[in-house]
Amino acid sequence: MDLHAIIGQRLVFGFQGPALTEPFRQLVRQYKIGNVILFRHNVVDNAQLRALCADIQQLVQSETGHPAFITIDQEGGMVSRLGADAVVTPGNMAVAATGDPVSARIAAQITARQLHGLGVNLNLAPVLDVNSNARNPVIGVRSFGDDPTRVADFAREAVLGYQNENVCCCGKHFPGHGDTAVDSHIGLPCVDKDLPALEACELLPFRAAIKGGIPAIMSSHILFPRLESDGVPATMSRRIMHDLLRGQLGFDGLILSDCMCMDAIQRHYGTPQGALAAMNVSVDLVFVSSNETLQRETAEYLRAAAQEGRLDETQAQASMERILRAKERYAFDKDGKPYEGTAALENVAFPLAFRGVPAQRRNRMAAEMLRLVGLETHMKHKPSQMSGGQQQRVGIARALVTDPEIVFADEPTGNLDSGTSDEVMHVICRILREKHKTLIMVTHDPHMAEYADRVVDLL
């Protein structure tokens, strides 16, 4: 593969709006861009996102010969890119408040299963930063907390959750963004710590995640003057990206940059120049997320650098091998075809996906769910003869079969309520027992106390 094609495989571009634009198509065609990042402005709902991911795969595959990494920041909590009909898990700090690291695995599996079903194959999560600075303006509740050992425990479980669903995850922001008082989106932070201090705090979660097999790690646009004396942030530092992360920590997975359009890079070093520096210090995937002018300038600059011998060819080949190896695992379905999501909602973890679905489509979905889990024989009436409300409630059966240990049934969603028939409840409770699951019921309805007692009796 020539260097121009390799450069395209190492770039991640975004675009505006809920559908592929012609300028973006032209960028992919001209520069053979191999990867895409999606934001909230790209998403309307699950059906639209699934179709968009399929369009992206078709475009990238036809122009590059390889499937795309379709990336998204679906951390949960305050950082969510999905539509109103999607499932959003709590953020890291809320998950950590459970006190049980397994909660991080469950939340990750829920997110991963949903993204996999929609066609997104690389999630830019979990956040592995230790929130050790109370004045931090950008991490905060995105972190699992201020105790590095606790963050490491939750990080390890989160990685396992993504692995269980075969979705590539990315820990961020190496070597740590938790002890800053400046947001790298709008400034250039500096962390004045030496390596022993970082080993005692910031690096613990990354070591745990690497030991747990995390496939990707994102760099931070932060100065670490005790580690790097050349006045460049971690993303552009060979001492940090190559010598520390790849050498001392032994990480051989994908290294991703944070967005090179952020002010920490654009204002101080230049986006194209920063992209070249990052590629030369072992960063595999470089993000130029949202600015079409900067995207084109960066692609042109990198091509010129390759022609002039300023792009490290050995590093480029090594990055290409890592990228293709990762795509082989995460971007193909079981038949070896680029993964484009599923037409059904069987990969969506919670039945909250029924919210807002038109009645006719909801009835078809419920009928299919019943067939998939073999519940038709347990019902006196065919799904098509049941009321929409009954079918909506029975839809939880699919979640009971596919979900992790805990199932949520919150009355306002209409999944389960005091009107649920005994017949439906018997089926649901039978599956709960057989699958050894925990049912958590949330309600604001005082009449639900009697209903909860009935559920307990059935269980």
C-alpha positions, 0 to 999 in steps of 0.5 A, spaced: 500 500 500 502 506 498 503 512 503 497 516 500 493 510 501 496 509 508 495 516 510 488 516 508 487 510 513 490 513 519 485 519 518 479 520 522 474 526 519 467 528 521 462 532 517 456 536 518 448 534 518 445 527 519 447 525 512 453 524 508 455 531 504 457 531 497 464 535 500 465 529 505 464 524 499 469 528 495 474 528 501 473 521 502 474 520 494 480 524 493 484 522 500 482 515 501 479 517 508 478 510 512 475 512 518 469 517 520 467 520 527 460 522 528 457 527 533 450 529 536 449 533 529 449 527 525 444 523 529 436 523 529 434 517 531 436 509 531 433 508 524 437 514 521 444 512 524 443 505 522 442 507 515 448 513 515 453 507 518 451 503 512 452 509 507 459 510 510 461 503 510 459 503 503 462 509 501 469 508 505 469 500 502 468 502 495 473 508 495 479 504 500 478 497 499 477 497 507 471 498 512 471 504 516 472 505 523 466 509 525 467 512 531 463 516 536 463 519 543 458 515 547 461 515 554 454 515 558 451 521 562 453 528 560 457 525 554 452 522 549 451 522 541 445 518 540 438 520 539 432 520 544 430 513 542 436 510 544 439 507 551 444 512 555 447 509 561 449 513 567 456 517 566 462 514 570 462 517 576 454 515 577 456 508 575 462 508 580 457 511 586 454 504 586 460 501 589 461 495 585 466 495 579 461 490 575 456 496 574 462 499 569 462 492 565 454 492 565 454 499 563 459 498 557 456 492 555 449 495 554 452 501 550 457 496 546 451 492 544 447 498 542 452 501 538 454 494 535 447 494 532 447 501 530 453 500 526 458 504 530 464 499 531 469 504 535 467 507 541 471 513 544 470 511 551 471 509 557 474 515 560 480 513 564 482 520 567 483 520 575 479 526 577 484 529 582 483 536 581 477 539 583 478 545 579 478 541 572 473 544 567 472 538 562 473 531 566 469 531 572 463 526 572 466 523 566 471 520 571 470 514 575 473 518 581 479 521 584 481 515 587 486 512 582 485 504 585 478 505 584 478 508 577 483 502 575 478 497 578 472 500 574 476 501 568 478 494 568 471 492 568 469 497 563 474 494 558 471 487 559 464 489 557 466 492 551 470 486 549 464 481 551 460 485 545 466 485 540 466 493 540 472 496 540 473 501 545 478 507 547 481 509 554 482 516 554 486 521 555 493 518 556 497 520 560 492 523 564 487 529 563 484 529 571 489 534 574 488 540 570 485 546 571 485 548 563 480 545 558 484 543 552 479 544 547 480 552 548 487 552 551 494 548 552 494 545 559 500 543 563 501 538 568 508 539 572 509 532 575 514 527 574 514 520 572 513 517 579 508 521 581 504 519 574 505 512 576 502 513 583 496 516 580 494 517 573 498 511 570 494 506 574 488 506 570 491 505 564 496 500 566 490 496 568 486 497 562 492 495 558 493 489 562 485 487 561 486 488 553 484 494 551 485 495 544 485 503 543 488 509 547 487 516 546 492 521 547 491 528 551 493 535 548 497 536 555 504 539 556 508 534 561 514 538 562 518 533 566 517 528 561 517 532 555 522 537 554 521 540 547 515 544 549 510 539 545 504 536 548 503 528 549 500 527 542 506 530 539 511 527 544 515 521 542 517 520 549 510 520 551 507 516 546 512 511 544 517 511 549 512 511 555 506 508 552 509 503 547 515 502 551 514 502 558 507 500 559 508 495 553 501 497 549 501 495 542 494 497 540 491 503 537 493 510 539 488 515 537 489 522 537 484 527 541 481 532 535 487 536 532 482 542 531 482 543 538 485 550 540 491 546 544 493 544 537 491 548 532 492 555 536 499 553 538 502 548 533 497 548 527 493 542 525 496 539 519 503 540 523 500 537 529 498 531 525 504 530 522 508 530 528 503 525 532 503 520 526 511 520 527 511 519 534 506 512 534 499 515 533 496 511 529 489 514 528 489 522 527 482 526 528 481 532 524 473 532 526 469 538 524 473 543 520 472 541 512 478 546 510 483 544 516 481 537 513 483 538 506 489 542 509 491 536 513 491 531 508 495 535 503 500 537 508 501 530 510 501 528 502 507 533 501 510 530 507 510 523 505 513 526 498 518 530 501 521 524 506 518 528 512 513 522 514 516 516 517 515 510 513 517 505 518 512 508 523 507 509 517 507 501 515 507 499 523 501 503 524 497 501 518 498 493 520 495 495 527 489 499 523 488 493 519 489 488 524 484 492 529 479 492 523 479 485 521 477 484 528 472 489 530 469 492 523 467 485 519 461 481 521 462 473 522 461 473 514 467 477 513 463 483 510 464 490 513 459 490 519 453 495 517 449 494 523 442 490 524 435 491 521 432 489 528 433 491 535 435 485 538 442 488 539 439 494 543 439 492 550 433 495 554 426 495 551 426 503 552 427 503 544 420 502 544 419 509 546 416 513 541 415 507 536 409 508 532 404 502 534 404 498 527 411 498 527 412 496 535 407 491 534 411 487 528 417 488 533 414 485 539 412 479 535 419 478 532 421 479 539 416 473 541 418 469 536 426 470 537 425 468 544 420 462 543 415 465 547 409 464 543 407 458 546 406 461 552 401 466 550 393 465 549 393 470 544 398 471 538 402 477 538 398 480 533 391 480 537 394 483 543 393 490 544 399 495 543 400 496 550 401 489 552 406 488 546 410 493 548 410 490 555 412 483 553 418 486 549 422 486 555 422 479 554 427 480 549 431 484 554 431 479 559 434 474 555 440 478 552 441 483 557 447 482 563 445 481 570 440 487 572 434 488 568 431 495 569 423 496 569 421 503 570 414 504 570 413 511 566 416 507 560 410 503 559 414 497 559 411 494 566 406 497 570 400 495 574 396 493 568 401 488 566 397 481 565 398 476 570 400 471 564 405 476 561 408 477 568 408 469 569 413 469 563 417 475 565 418 472 572 420 465 569 425 468 565 428 472 570 429 466 575 432 461 569 437 467 567 438 468 574 437 476 573 435 481 578 429 486 576 430 493 579 423 497 579 423 504 579 416 508 579 413 514 582 406 511 582 404 509 589 399 504 586 405 500 584 407 497 591 401 492 590 404 491 583 411 490 586 408 485 591 405 481 586 412 480 582 415 478 588 410 473 589 411 470 582 419 470 583 
